[in-house]
Amino acid sequence: MSQHHRLDTSGFLPEEWSGVRWIGSGVGAIVLDDAGRVLLTGRSGSSRNRSGFLDFPGGGQLPGETLEEAIKREVVEETGISIEVISIAPLVIDDILVEEQQHWNSISFVGRMVPESGPPRVMEPDKFDLVGFYSPEEIEEFIQEGRLTDISVKIWELFKLGAIRVRSEVV
């Protein structure tokens, strides 16, 4: 049972207000497969934010849920695959979406796909129209073409610089 089920959330405000009526707590992840490719989602035209862009999987943290539980849940909800968290970034990204009138503080992770969970697939067609693994070279091409979200570009650059390290233990 997930940790967040221990909290009585009946008094909390609706989840769709998170990031809109108050600053939301978000999570995102660079998810690697055994070949070193990186998981991306393609946001559909009906997505709540960043429609038409490629993005790392992630989303909002639920009340009572740990950050690690949140990213594991989000990756499964969006792509159908399970991940092992192998690192957490020691920083928070202040993510202000002026056009969508949203504000999120986001924590980034590095995760490894659990191979037994099968290939990634679009699990939320109302939000995503593409899910797949791409080489680091393809990620760089997407950046040059302006297809990756601004926050994903920031996370990718930090990952390349070593600010988000792969380590064996997560705190």
C-alpha positions, 0 to 999 in steps of 0.5 A: 500500500502506498504511503499516501493512503495513510492520510485522510485527504477528505479535507484537501482541495481538488487535485486539479487546483494544484499548480493553479490556485497554489504552488504545486509540488511536482516530480520528473525523471530521466528514465534510462533503459538498459541500452542507455536510451532516455524515456520521453512522452509527447504531450497531446493537444489536449494536455493540461500544459506544454501541449505539442512538446516532448517531455520527461515523464512526471507530474504532481505529488499527491498529499501524503505521498513521498517524492519517490512514490510520486515519480514511480506512480507518475511513470506507471500512469503515463507509460505503463512501465515500472522504474527503480529510482537510482538518484534524486537531484539535490535541487528544486526547479521553480517552474512557472508556466505563464501561458497556462497560469501554473506554478510548480516546484519540481524535483528531478530523479534518475530512474532505470526501467524495470525490464519485466514491466514491458515496453512503454506505451501511451496510458493517458491518451488525453494527455499524451500521444507518444511514449518511447525511448530515445538515444542521447543524440536524438535528445540533443536533436530534439533540443535543437529543433525546439521540441523538448519542453524548457524544463526538460532541457534544463533537467537534461543539461544538469544531468549532462553536467553531472548535477544529477548523478546516478548513485546507488542510494536515495535519501 
